[in-house]
Structures are given as structure tokens and as C-alpha cells.
Amino acid sequence: MLFTASFQATFSLGALAGGLVVDRGSPATVMLLGGLTAALVIVAVTTHAAQRRTWPDR
């Protein structure tokens, strides 16, 4: 139940942030920010993998 609630909250916050960016900018800005977010995630995962840690750390 908690996992489902946190998943839905994440979707809601993402939709809210995207809507605010579209209202103040343009759809192209949303795509640019989404691409930058994806690039940051790739950097974070690659850095984590380079440290040879197990996922998740306990």
C-alpha cells in the first residue's frame, strides 16, 4: 500500500512540475528538462556502478 501511494505521489508531483513548466515556458522546455533529468540519472547510476556497490546498500 505504501509503495503504491509513493508511486502515485511521484507521478502527481511530476505532472504538477511539468504543467507549471508548460504554463511558464513551452513544451520544448519540458522535453529539455526531462532529457537533462534522464542524463543526471544515467550519471548517478554509472557512478554507483563504478563504485562496485550492491544495489540497494544496506
Secondary structure, DSSP 8 states (H G I E B T S, - for coil): -HHHHHHHHHHHHHHHHHHHHHHHS-HHHHHHHHHHHHHHHHHHHHHHHHTT--SS--
